[in-house]
């Protein structure tokens, strides 16, 4: 059985509309235009990486100001409203009962991540809940996946990484992990691309029990 490494937004929880809106709201408020593919680029970068990317686009706020605005926009929704995706909780509990090691690696900061997982009563199912902030890098960096493998004491190839984002899946694959693409409406346009670089692809979380 694999050791599992789950993305959070768009994989475990139905949060991508909130995540997208919170990020792009800052660009909209500052009249900075962007291409439709921007979410494919910034989703693996996390709060800090996205702030730096926005600064490169011409946003004149400081990195700290951008990050604080993102967290403020997200906090209420993650704390009170965002729900788990279909069959996620049931599947996680089944995997845990089977003795699987479950871990989270996400671009989201702990302030929203932990609050959401605890409200959904699944925080304690995970051996580790990591934000990219804990590694001072992003999911666009292959080294983060190798660092995770080292921390959990597993070979990188014995870990199954699950994410709805093409760039994150591609990077994890390049680091040596097995990859399972996860369907989310926000990445609908990239299904074929994700399938092309993944070992598995699931539309419903219950399918994970057959892998």
C-alpha positions as CSV (number, residue, x, y, z in Angstrom):
1,X,0.0,0.0,0.0
2,X,1.2,3.5,-0.8
3,X,1.9,6.3,1.6
4,X,-0.5,9.0,0.4
5,X,0.3,12.7,0.0
6,X,-2.8,14.8,-0.7
7,X,-3.2,18.3,-2.0
8,X,-5.9,20.2,-0.2
9,X,-7.7,22.8,-2.4
10,X,-9.6,21.2,-5.2
11,X,-8.5,17.7,-4.1
12,X,-9.8,17.2,-0.5
13,X,-12.1,20.2,-0.3
14,X,-14.3,22.1,-2.8
15,X,-12.5,25.3,-2.3
16,X,-11.1,26.3,-5.7
17,X,-13.7,29.0,-6.4
18,X,-12.9,30.7,-3.1
19,X,-9.1,30.2,-3.6
20,X,-9.3,31.6,-7.2
21,X,-11.5,34.6,-6.2
22,X,-9.2,35.5,-3.2
23,X,-6.1,35.5,-5.4
24,X,-7.5,37.3,-8.4
25,X,-9.5,39.8,-6.4
26,X,-6.2,41.5,-5.5
27,X,-5.2,41.9,-9.2
28,X,-8.7,43.1,-10.0
29,X,-8.6,45.7,-7.3
30,X,-5.3,47.0,-8.6
31,X,-6.4,47.0,-12.3
32,X,-3.8,44.5,-13.3
33,X,-4.8,42.3,-16.3
34,X,-4.0,38.6,-16.5
35,X,-4.3,35.6,-18.8
36,X,-7.0,32.9,-18.3
37,X,-4.2,30.3,-17.6
38,X,-2.9,32.3,-14.6
39,X,-4.5,29.9,-12.0
40,X,-2.6,26.9,-13.6
41,X,0.6,28.8,-12.9
42,X,0.0,30.2,-9.4
43,X,-2.0,27.4,-7.7
44,X,1.2,25.4,-6.9
45,X,3.1,28.5,-5.7
46,X,1.3,29.1,-2.4
47,X,0.6,32.4,-0.8
48,X,4.2,33.6,-0.7
49,X,5.1,32.4,-4.2
50,X,1.9,33.9,-5.6
51,X,2.6,37.2,-3.9
52,X,6.1,37.3,-5.6
53,X,4.6,36.4,-8.9
54,X,2.0,39.2,-8.6
55,X,4.8,41.6,-7.8
56,X,6.5,40.5,-11.0
57,X,3.3,41.4,-12.9
58,X,3.6,44.9,-11.6
59,X,1.6,44.8,-8.4
60,X,3.1,47.6,-6.2
61,X,2.1,46.3,-2.8
62,X,4.7,44.6,-0.6
63,X,4.8,40.9,-0.4
64,X,3.5,41.0,3.2
65,X,0.6,43.2,2.2
66,X,-0.4,40.9,-0.6
67,X,-0.2,37.8,1.6
68,X,-2.2,39.4,4.4
69,X,-4.9,40.4,1.9
70,X,-5.2,36.9,0.5
71,X,-5.4,35.3,4.0
72,X,-8.1,37.9,5.0
73,X,-10.2,37.1,2.0
74,X,-10.0,33.4,2.5
75,X,-10.3,33.0,6.3
76,X,-14.0,33.3,6.8
77,X,-14.9,30.8,4.0
78,X,-12.3,28.2,5.1
79,X,-13.2,28.5,8.8
80,X,-17.0,28.2,8.4
81,X,-18.2,27.3,4.9
82,X,-16.0,25.2,2.6
83,X,-17.0,21.5,2.5
84,X,-15.1,18.3,1.7
85,X,-15.5,16.9,-1.8
86,X,-17.8,14.0,-2.5
87,X,-16.7,10.7,-0.8
88,X,-13.5,12.3,0.6
89,X,-14.2,11.8,4.3
90,X,-15.5,8.2,3.9
91,X,-12.5,7.3,1.7
92,X,-9.9,8.8,4.0
93,X,-11.4,6.9,7.0
94,X,-11.4,3.6,5.0
95,X,-7.7,4.1,4.0
96,X,-6.8,4.9,7.6
97,X,-8.6,1.7,8.8
98,X,-6.5,-0.2,6.3
99,X,-3.4,1.1,7.9
100,X,-2.4,3.7,5.2
101,X,-0.2,6.7,6.1
102,X,-2.1,9.9,5.1
103,X,-0.4,13.2,4.6
104,X,-1.3,16.7,3.3
105,X,0.9,19.1,1.3
106,X,-0.8,22.3,0.2
107,X,-0.1,25.8,-1.0
108,X,-2.7,27.0,1.5
109,X,-1.4,28.6,4.8
110,X,-2.1,26.9,8.1
111,X,-4.4,29.6,9.2
112,X,-7.0,28.4,6.6
113,X,-5.9,24.8,6.2
114,X,-5.9,23.7,9.8
115,X,-9.2,25.4,10.6
116,X,-11.0,23.8,7.7
117,X,-9.7,20.3,8.3
118,X,-10.5,20.5,12.0
119,X,-14.1,21.7,11.3
120,X,-14.6,18.8,8.9
121,X,-13.2,16.5,11.7
122,X,-10.6,14.9,9.5
123,X,-7.4,16.8,10.7
124,X,-6.5,13.9,13.1
125,X,-6.7,11.3,10.2
126,X,-3.4,12.7,8.9
127,X,0.1,11.8,10.1
128,X,1.3,15.2,8.8
129,X,-0.4,18.3,7.6
130,X,2.0,20.5,5.7
131,X,1.8,23.9,4.1
132,X,4.4,24.9,1.5
133,X,5.3,27.5,4.1
134,X,6.8,24.8,6.3
135,X,9.4,24.1,3.6
136,X,10.0,27.6,2.5
137,X,9.4,26.6,-1.1
138,X,6.5,25.7,-3.4
139,X,5.0,22.7,-5.1
140,X,6.6,23.9,-8.3
141,X,10.0,22.8,-6.8
142,X,10.8,19.1,-7.1
143,X,12.8,19.3,-3.9
144,X,9.7,19.7,-1.8
145,X,8.5,16.2,-2.7
146,X,11.9,14.7,-1.9
147,X,11.8,16.5,1.5
148,X,8.4,15.1,2.2
149,X,9.7,11.6,1.5
150,X,12.6,12.1,3.8
151,X,10.3,13.3,6.6
152,X,7.9,10.4,6.4
153,X,10.8,7.9,6.0
154,X,9.7,6.5,2.7
155,X,11.2,6.1,-0.7
156,X,9.9,8.9,-3.0
157,X,8.6,6.3,-5.4
158,X,6.5,4.6,-2.7
159,X,4.4,7.8,-2.2
160,X,1.3,8.4,-4.2
161,X,0.7,12.2,-4.7
162,X,-2.8,13.4,-5.5
163,X,-3.6,16.8,-6.9
164,X,-6.0,18.5,-9.3
165,X,-3.3,20.8,-10.7
166,X,-1.3,19.9,-13.7
167,X,1.9,21.7,-12.8
168,X,2.0,20.2,-9.3
169,X,1.3,16.7,-10.7
170,X,4.0,17.2,-13.3
171,X,6.6,18.4,-10.7
172,X,5.8,15.6,-8.3
173,X,6.2,13.1,-11.1
174,X,9.6,14.6,-12.1
175,X,10.7,14.1,-8.4
176,X,9.9,10.4,-8.6
177,X,6.5,10.1,-7.0
178,X,3.6,8.1,-8.3
179,X,0.9,10.6,-9.3
180,X,-2.9,10.4,-9.2
181,X,-4.6,13.2,-11.0
182,X,-7.9,14.3,-9.3
183,X,-10.8,15.8,-11.2
184,X,-11.9,19.3,-10.2
185,X,-14.1,21.7,-12.2
186,X,-11.5,24.3,-12.0
187,X,-9.0,22.2,-13.9
188,X,-11.5,20.7,-16.4
189,X,-9.6,22.2,-19.4
190,X,-6.5,20.3,-18.4
191,X,-7.8,16.8,-17.9
192,X,-6.0,15.4,-20.9
193,X,-2.7,17.0,-19.9
194,X,-3.0,15.7,-16.3
195,X,-3.9,12.2,-17.5
196,X,-0.9,12.3,-19.8
197,X,1.6,12.7,-17.0
198,X,-0.2,10.7,-14.2
199,X,-0.1,7.1,-13.2
200,X,-3.8,7.2,-12.3
201,X,-6.7,9.6,-12.6
202,X,-9.9,9.7,-10.5
203,X,-13.2,11.6,-11.0
204,X,-14.6,10.5,-7.6
205,X,-12.6,10.0,-4.5
206,X,-14.2,6.5,-3.9
207,X,-12.2,5.3,-6.9
208,X,-9.0,5.7,-4.9
209,X,-9.9,2.6,-2.9
210,X,-9.4,0.5,-6.1
211,X,-5.9,1.8,-6.7
